[in-house]
Amino acid sequence: MMSWVPPNLTSLCSSNSVISTCQPSTIMFLTLVANLFGHSKDDSYPNYDTEKEYDFVIVGAGSAGCVLANRLSEVQWKILLLEAGMEEPNVGSVPAFVPMLIGSNIDWMYQTYPQPYACLSRAGKACLVPRGKVMGGSSTINFMIYVRGNQRDYDEWAEAGNDGWSYEEVLPYFLKSELEPRDSGSESTLP
Ligand SMILES: Cc1cc2nc3c(=O)[nH]c(=O)nc-3n(C[C@H](O)[C@H](O)[C@H](O)COP(=O)(O)OP(=O)(O)OC[C@H]3O[C@@H](n4cnc5c(N)ncnc54)[C@H](O)[C@@H]3O)c2cc1C
């Protein structure tokens, strides 16, 4: 069982970081958060059976992988969902904690090559590119802001020859993902 480990406090409490000052109280707060919410409620689920054969193997349990696994499981397929990171720690449920999730042990901690015109305040002029390495992927370390996207983008994709991608056609799928069957009062009839 792994636990969430906050970012290195030396780098977190620097002028390059999202948290520019680290009072002793901040450090105590972070230690408390890690101890109280660093574990995952998903660790309490029993281990899953491992089969020898699967109908689908999905690599990466991020936003796309989890949705794909969920949709495929609506049919009686055998699905293996592989994830490089640990279970989602409880701290990932709080959007305001994102600055503390970036650079922690559930972030791949990618950086760009040194940039001549960007990220100049950062050591080595390399921009941070946070990406979740954890169940839920980047959606576990994101701000949970939900937007459907611009209607015109979808309509342009459809006009460019992508059948089924007009806004009118994708809207029912947005609604399906936004409403649980219990909210809408009936099972979705969408494929
Ligand atoms: C800090 C931050 C804030 C954001 N805020 C928002 C927001 O508020 N609203 C919003 O809509 N979007 C936001 N985003 C963007 C959004 O989270 C991503 O676009 C989305 O999660 C990407 O989904 P994905 O499935 O493409 O990739 P990911 O969710 O990143 O999933 C990829 C998964 O694959 C796993 N993986 C990679 N390689 C392997 C391997 N070899 N073996 C096994 N597993 C592997 C990774 O660990 C990861 O779990 C934010 C992103 C970040 C980083």
The ligand as an ORCA input file, in Angstrom:
! r2SCAN-3c Opt
* xyz 0 1
  C      -2.465     20.566    -12.987
  C      -3.557     20.313    -13.997
  C      -4.772     20.967    -13.894
  C      -5.778     20.710    -14.836
  N      -7.015     21.273    -14.661
  C      -8.046     20.884    -15.460
  C      -9.383     21.289    -15.187
  O      -9.667     21.942    -14.193
  N     -10.358     20.907    -16.054
  C     -10.090     20.103    -17.144
  O     -11.025     19.780    -17.893
  N      -8.841     19.690    -17.417
  C      -7.818     20.033    -16.579
  N      -6.576     19.542    -16.816
  C      -6.364     18.708    -17.988
  C      -6.914     17.281    -17.813
  O      -6.717     16.812    -16.481
  C      -6.204     16.368    -18.817
  O      -6.364     16.905    -20.127
  C      -6.775     14.961    -18.832
  O      -6.816     14.411    -17.524
  C      -5.921     14.079    -19.763
  O      -6.510     12.811    -19.835
  P      -5.755     11.613    -20.550
  O      -6.600     10.405    -20.364
  O      -5.390     12.029    -21.935
  O      -4.355     11.464    -19.776
  P      -4.096     11.212    -18.228
  O      -5.317     11.511    -17.407
  O      -2.844     11.948    -17.885
  O      -3.861      9.647    -18.141
  C      -2.732      8.972    -18.579
  C      -2.506      7.810    -17.602
  O      -1.627      6.853    -18.200
  C      -0.734      6.417    -17.198
  N       0.436      5.869    -17.890
  C       1.319      6.516    -18.674
  N       2.240      5.659    -19.147
  C       1.914      4.437    -18.640
  C       2.470      3.132    -18.785
  N       3.553      2.922    -19.553
  N       1.896      2.103    -18.120
  C       0.797      2.292    -17.352
  N       0.214      3.513    -17.192
  C       0.772      4.560    -17.834
  C      -0.454      7.649    -16.388
  O       0.120      7.353    -15.124
  C      -1.847      8.257    -16.286
  O      -2.574      7.741    -15.195
  C      -5.540     19.804    -15.910
  C      -4.305     19.134    -16.019
  C      -3.328     19.378    -15.060
  C      -2.021     18.608    -15.152
*
